[in-house]
Amino acid sequence: MALKKLDEQTIKQITILYKNGITPKDIAKQYDILPNSVVRIIRKQGIDREFCARVEEEEAKEIVRLYIGGTNSTIIAKQFEIDPRTVCRVLKKNGIVVKRK
């Protein structure tokens, strides 16, 4: 991976992705940079590492209920306007085995 100077637009996009719950590792793959670079960008933007898209407890319960009821994670993500990977993290955190497509 070569050292890259990222423009302001790219930094803004990285910040938005992070705020939407995408992990630094996944963002790094998308932009061909190191995960540590993503974390550094997030910190420079003044964003707390814990900011990553939060799902309230009641929302998490609803996500679990919908998934157990047969709704797939992509549909749930659209309903809650979050990334499908955030849905999967919520499910795993609640002890639900996520089915692969």
Buried (B, 14 or more C-beta within 10 A) or exposed (E): EEEEEBEEEBBEBBBEBBBBBBBBEBBBEEBEBBBEBBBEBBEEBEBEEEBBBEBEEEEBEBBBEBBEEEBEBEBBBEEBEBBBBBBBBBBEEEEBEEEEE
